[in-house]
Amino acid sequence: MADEQILARITAMVDEERGLREAVSSGRIDSETEHERLAEIESALDQCWDLLRQRRAKSEFGENPDDARVRPASQVEGYQG
């Protein structure tokens, strides 16, 4: 996946987060549904940001960015920069 594709996916998930918050505030979905989906999105976002960082680091150091791989959510969640 190219950097542009990763960034597009991140943008789509951020848009979905906003949509969920609007849906719960307008009563279209309940807060439990919102929280469940937000947790899934946040996990996927962590993975996307991690993949993007890996790709950029590989490029910076002369390695092939296509060698970067999506790591498990359990590995990337909770990273602190």
C-alpha angles and dihedrals in degrees: 000000000000123000091253091054091050091049091049090052091049090051091050092051092048088051089050090051090054091047092052092051090050091047093053093045091052093045096245090124133019123249093249091059089047093051093048094050093042090055090053092048094047091052092049090047091053089053093048094049090048092051091049091050091049092051093048092048092050091050092048092054097044097258127128109270089205088071089069113107135199107258124212116276090240089061099047102036114099097022110154118206 
